[in-house]
Amino acid sequence: MDIHCELFGTLGCHLCETAEQVLQPFVAQGLIVELRDIIDSADWLERYALTIPVLRRIDNGQELNWPFTEHEVYQLLHQPADH
């Protein structure tokens, strides 16, 4: 799997920790997930403050807002990059 994603969240976010657990099987298969703390960017803070955790594909910008399931992550990862 050669897909890179970002997981937007923040420290102390229990939902973010749960989202990381949902992503673990995909990481084990080679998915690269970069953890992004929304506090590091005013734009991220404004955009995601009320919706974290949010999983975003870097190649096409598609996003999944929490709550998401393994099935929904699978669908996100198996869509064409230009979708």
C-alpha positions in Angstrom: 0.0 0.0 0.0 1.6 3.2 -1.1 -0.9 5.7 0.2 -0.1 8.6 2.6 -2.6 10.1 4.9 -2.8 12.7 7.6 -4.7 12.3 10.8 -5.7 15.6 12.2 -6.2 15.7 16.0 -4.7 17.1 19.1 -3.1 16.0 22.4 -5.5 14.6 24.9 -8.2 13.8 22.3 -9.6 10.4 23.3 -11.5 10.1 20.0 -8.2 10.7 18.2 -6.6 7.8 20.1 -9.5 5.6 19.1 -9.2 6.7 15.5 -5.5 5.7 15.6 -6.6 2.2 16.8 -9.0 1.9 13.9 -6.1 2.7 11.5 -3.6 0.2 13.0 -4.5 -2.7 10.7 -3.9 -0.4 7.7 -0.6 0.8 9.1 0.4 -2.8 9.5 -0.2 -3.3 5.8 2.0 -0.3 4.9 -0.3 2.8 5.1 1.7 5.8 6.2 -0.3 8.1 8.6 1.2 11.4 9.6 -0.3 12.7 12.9 -1.0 16.4 12.6 -1.8 18.4 15.7 -4.3 21.1 14.8 -2.7 23.4 17.3 0.3 23.7 15.0 -1.6 25.6 12.4 -4.2 28.4 12.6 -5.7 27.1 9.4 -6.0 23.5 10.7 -7.4 24.8 14.0 -10.1 26.8 12.2 -10.9 24.0 9.8 -10.9 21.0 12.1 -11.5 22.2 15.7 -15.0 20.9 15.8 -14.6 17.8 13.7 -11.4 16.0 14.9 -10.2 13.4 14.3 -10.2 13.8 10.6 -8.3 11.4 8.2 -7.2 13.0 5.0 -5.6 11.4 1.9 -2.6 13.5 0.9 -2.8 12.6 -2.8 -6.4 13.6 -3.5 -7.5 15.6 -0.4 -10.4 13.3 0.4 -11.4 13.3 4.1 -13.2 11.2 6.6 -14.6 12.8 9.6 -15.0 10.9 12.9 -16.7 8.5 13.5 -15.3 6.3 10.8 -15.1 2.5 10.6 -12.5 0.2 9.2 -14.8 -0.4 6.2 -15.0 3.4 5.5 -11.2 3.7 5.7 -10.9 0.8 3.3 -13.2 2.5 0.9 -11.2 5.8 1.1 -7.9 4.0 0.5 -9.2 2.0 -2.5 -10.6 4.9 -4.5 -8.6 6.2 -7.4 -6.2 9.0 -6.4 -7.9 11.4 -8.9 -11.4 10.7 -7.6 
